[in-house]
Amino acid sequence: MIELITVAEAAGFTAGCVAIHAARNWAETLTPILAYLVFALAVCLLVVAGIQHAADPDQLMAMMTQAMATY
């Protein structure tokens, strides 16, 4: 699931780059969106790296899933 989020963020960033080159008049509007996507991708990558290097990744995923369900 988390790997899918990272791939989706990367795909969104790539699509944004293509959109900026295709619509240069809208570059000022699209640039902040791309900056957010870069930030979100970095956060996702840090989360994935944190989970992979955790002492017990299954327990960490269970805790994160429970927290997500709670909120």
GUSEGU-745727 format. One record per atom (N, C-alpha, C): z, x, y; residue number from 1; residue in three letters. Coordinates in Angstrom, 3 decimals, always signed. Last residue first. Layout:
REM GUSEGU-745727
         w         u         v   nr  rest
         Z         X         Y  NUM   ALA
...
REM end
This chain:
REM GUSEGU-745727
         w         u         v   nr  rest
   +13.333    -8.503    +8.257   71   TYR
   +12.874    -8.714    +9.635   71   TYR
   +11.524    -9.360    +9.616   71   TYR
   +13.560    -8.529    +5.493   70   THR
   +14.648    -9.044    +6.305   70   THR
   +14.175    -9.367    +7.718   70   THR
   +11.263    -7.278    +4.620   69   ALA
   +11.469    -8.687    +4.271   69   ALA
   +12.559    -9.316    +5.131   69   ALA
   +11.766    -4.703    +5.542   68   MET
   +10.607    -5.431    +6.065   68   MET
   +10.770    -6.932    +5.797   68   MET
   +13.984    -4.035    +3.989   67   ALA
   +14.122    -4.089    +5.449   67   ALA
   +12.982    -4.888    +6.064   67   ALA
   +12.776    -4.073    +1.454   66   GLN
   +13.864    -5.008    +1.757   66   GLN
   +14.051    -5.148    +3.267   66   GLN
   +10.997    -1.951    +1.769   65   THR
   +10.494    -3.290    +1.478   65   THR
   +11.550    -4.345    +1.805   65   THR
   +12.784    +0.163    +2.130   64   MET
   +11.844    -0.182    +3.208   64   MET
   +11.284    -1.591    +3.010   64   MET
   +14.086    +0.163    -0.365   63   MET
   +14.851    -0.069    +0.852   63   MET
   +13.939    -0.485    +2.014   63   MET
   +11.904    +0.737    -2.033   62   ALA
   +12.638    -0.516    -2.218   62   ALA
   +13.440    -0.841    -0.972   62   ALA
   +11.235    +3.283    -1.094   61   MET
   +10.268    +2.191    -0.947   61   MET
   +10.960    +0.836    -1.096   61   MET
   +13.558    +4.650    -1.895   60   LEU
   +13.202    +4.575    -0.484   60   LEU
   +12.224    +3.435    -0.230   60   LEU
   +13.349    +4.430    -4.666   59   GLN
   +14.485    +3.813    -3.987   59   GLN
   +14.180    +3.654    -2.490   59   GLN
   +11.008    +5.916    -5.068   58   ASP
   +11.069    +4.510    -5.468   58   ASP
   +12.213    +3.782    -4.772   58   ASP
   +11.611    +8.539    -4.175   57   PRO
   +10.647    +7.721    -3.449   57   PRO
   +10.710    +6.237    -3.807   57   PRO
   +14.179   +10.374    -3.914   56   ASP
   +13.881    +9.251    -4.809   56   ASP
   +12.930    +8.295    -4.088   56   ASP
   +13.821   +12.394    -2.020   55   ALA
   +14.447   +12.717    -3.303   55   ALA
   +14.144   +11.633    -4.335   55   ALA
   +10.624   +12.512    -0.366   54   ALA
   +11.980   +11.976    -0.533   54   ALA
   +12.517   +12.337    -1.913   54   ALA
    +8.026   +13.169    +0.048   53   HIS
    +8.976   +14.276    -0.063   53   HIS
   +10.422   +13.805    -0.212   53   HIS
    +6.727   +10.727    +0.275   52   GLN
    +6.329   +11.632    -0.802   52   GLN
    +7.331   +12.767    -1.005   52   GLN
    +7.917    +9.716    +2.577   51   ILE
    +8.128    +9.043    +1.295   51   ILE
    +7.810    +9.989    +0.139   51   ILE
    +6.946   +11.496    +4.505   50   GLY
    +8.381   +11.344    +4.283   50   GLY
    +8.694   +10.709    +2.945   50   GLY
    +4.208   +11.029    +4.351   49   ALA
    +4.729   +12.355    +4.007   49   ALA
    +6.227   +12.285    +3.724   49   ALA
    +4.191    +8.350    +5.258   48   VAL
    +3.705    +8.678    +3.915   48   VAL
    +4.248   +10.037    +3.472   48   VAL
    +5.169    +8.745    +7.857   47   VAL
    +5.891    +7.879    +6.917   47   VAL
    +5.495    +8.213    +5.483   47   VAL
    +3.175   +10.379    +8.943   46   LEU
    +4.543   +10.881    +8.838   46   LEU
    +5.371   +10.056    +7.860   46   LEU
    +1.006    +8.604    +8.835   45   LEU
    +0.965    +9.844    +8.061   45   LEU
    +2.353   +10.442    +7.901   45   LEU
    +1.898    +6.648   +10.635   44   CYS
    +1.666    +6.309    +9.221   44   CYS
    +1.648    +7.563    +8.347   44   CYS
    +1.936    +8.171   +12.998   43   VAL
    +3.175    +7.586   +12.478   43   VAL
    +3.024    +7.247   +11.001   43   VAL
    -0.802    +8.747   +13.240   42   ALA
    +0.164    +9.831   +13.092   42   ALA
    +1.483    +9.315   +12.527   42   ALA
    -1.794    +6.159   +13.579   41   LEU
    -2.204    +6.942   +12.418   41   LEU
    -1.221    +8.090   +12.170   41   LEU
    -0.638    +5.488   +16.029   40   ALA
    -0.276    +4.725   +14.837   40   ALA
    -0.655    +5.479   +13.563   40   ALA
    -1.953    +7.373   +17.696   39   PHE
    -0.503    +7.381   +17.571   39   PHE
    -0.064    +6.660   +16.294   39   PHE
    -4.587    +6.492   +17.362   38   VAL
    -4.232    +7.866   +16.988   38   VAL
    -2.723    +7.965   +16.779   38   VAL
    -4.363    +3.901   +18.412   37   LEU
    -4.724    +4.079   +17.005   37   LEU
    -4.386    +5.489   +16.520   37   LEU
    -3.791    +4.495   +21.099   36   TYR
    -2.800    +3.789   +20.281   36   TYR
    -3.099    +3.983   +18.796   36   TYR
    -6.233    +5.652   +21.769   35   ALA
    -5.010    +6.452   +21.866   35   ALA
    -3.898    +5.803   +21.045   35   ALA
    -7.918    +3.460   +21.485   34   LEU
    -8.049    +4.592   +20.561   34   LEU
    -6.817    +5.480   +20.599   34   LEU
    -6.995    +1.977   +23.644   33   ILE
    -6.906    +1.410   +22.294   33   ILE
    -6.993    +2.533   +21.265   33   ILE
    -7.651    +3.619   +25.798   32   PRO
    -6.243    +3.362   +25.476   32   PRO
    -6.046    +2.774   +24.074   32   PRO
   -10.590    +3.526   +25.468   31   THR
    -9.819    +4.764   +25.325   31   THR
    -8.336    +4.515   +25.061   31   THR
   -11.706    +1.052   +26.095   30   LEU
   -11.521    +1.414   +24.698   30   LEU
   -10.643    +2.648   +24.497   30   LEU
   -11.861    +0.997   +28.875   29   THR
   -11.100    -0.037   +28.177   29   THR
   -10.762    +0.407   +26.756   29   THR
   -13.490    +3.124   +29.478   28   GLU
   -12.158    +3.075   +30.086   28   GLU
   -11.271    +2.037   +29.418   28   GLU
   -15.855    +2.460   +28.118   27   ALA
   -15.036    +3.571   +27.639   27   ALA
   -13.627    +3.528   +28.218   27   ALA
   -17.785    +0.672   +28.707   26   TRP
   -16.483    +0.115   +28.334   26   TRP
   -15.499    +1.203   +27.916   26   TRP
   -20.047    +2.113   +29.070   25   ASN
   -19.526    +1.384   +30.225   25   ASN
   -18.123    +0.850   +29.957   25   ASN
   -20.713    +3.005   +26.544   24   ARG
   -20.066    +3.946   +27.464   24   ARG
   -19.509    +3.262   +28.705   24   ARG
   -20.969    +1.986   +23.716   23   ALA
   -20.742    +1.219   +24.942   23   ALA
   -20.002    +2.091   +25.954   23   ALA
   -21.307    +3.937   +21.773   22   ALA
   -22.309    +2.881   +21.896   22   ALA
   -22.184    +2.139   +23.223   22   ALA
   -19.054    +5.500   +22.046   21   HIS
   -20.365    +6.122   +22.245   21   HIS
   -21.451    +5.076   +22.416   21   HIS
   -17.117    +3.561   +21.467   20   ILE
   -17.135    +4.223   +22.780   20   ILE
   -18.497    +4.868   +23.042   20   ILE
   -17.773    +2.899   +18.806   19   ALA
   -17.879    +1.885   +19.859   19   ALA
   -17.924    +2.526   +21.244   19   ALA
   -17.166    +5.273   +17.500   18   VAL
   -18.550    +4.784   +17.496   18   VAL
   -18.747    +3.771   +18.619   18   VAL
   -14.406    +5.242   +17.953   17   CYS
   -15.233    +6.347   +18.462   17   CYS
   -16.696    +5.926   +18.540   17   CYS
   -13.696    +2.911   +16.556   16   GLY
   -13.499    +3.001   +17.998   16   GLY
   -14.327    +4.107   +18.620   16   GLY
   -14.240    +3.656   +13.954   15   ALA
   -15.003    +2.558   +14.547   15   ALA
   -14.868    +2.576   +16.068   15   ALA
   -12.272    +5.629   +13.700   14   THR
   -13.682    +5.987   +13.599   14   THR
   -14.561    +4.913   +14.230   14   THR
    -9.971    +4.016   +13.917   13   PHE
   -10.211    +5.095   +14.874   13   PHE
   -11.684    +5.483   +14.881   13   PHE
   -10.293    +2.398   +11.659   12   GLY
   -10.263    +1.804   +12.997   12   GLY
   -10.537    +2.840   +14.075   12   GLY
   -10.090    +4.308    +9.650   11   ALA
   -11.336    +3.553    +9.801   11   ALA
   -11.408    +2.906   +11.183   11   ALA
    -7.443    +5.070   +10.026   10   ALA
    -8.513    +6.058   +10.200   10   ALA
    -9.861    +5.372   +10.389   10   ALA
    -6.178    +2.647    +9.396    9   GLU
    -6.027    +3.229   +10.735    9   GLU
    -7.141    +4.247   +11.008    9   GLU
    -6.913    +2.401    +6.715    8   ALA
    -7.335    +1.387    +7.676    8   ALA
    -7.232    +1.915    +9.104    8   ALA
    -5.607    +4.609    +5.616    7   VAL
    -7.068    +4.554    +5.564    7   VAL
    -7.590    +3.536    +6.575    7   VAL
    -2.960    +3.784    +6.063    6   THR
    -3.456    +5.022    +6.666    6   THR
    -4.975    +5.034    +6.700    6   THR
    -2.851    +1.501    +4.477    5   ILE
    -2.625    +1.398    +5.915    5   ILE
    -3.193    +2.624    +6.621    5   ILE
    -3.211    +2.602    +1.944    4   LEU
    -4.214    +1.672    +2.462    4   LEU
    -4.083    +1.531    +3.976    4   LEU
    -0.877    +3.998    +1.592    3   GLU
    -2.113    +4.753    +1.690    3   GLU
    -3.225    +3.883    +2.263    3   GLU
    +0.886    +1.865    +1.313    2   ILE
    +0.975    +2.691    +2.512    2   ILE
    -0.289    +3.523    +2.688    2   ILE
    +0.000    +0.822    -1.193    1   MET
    +0.000    +0.000    +0.000    1   MET
    +0.000    +0.865    +1.256    1   MET
REM end
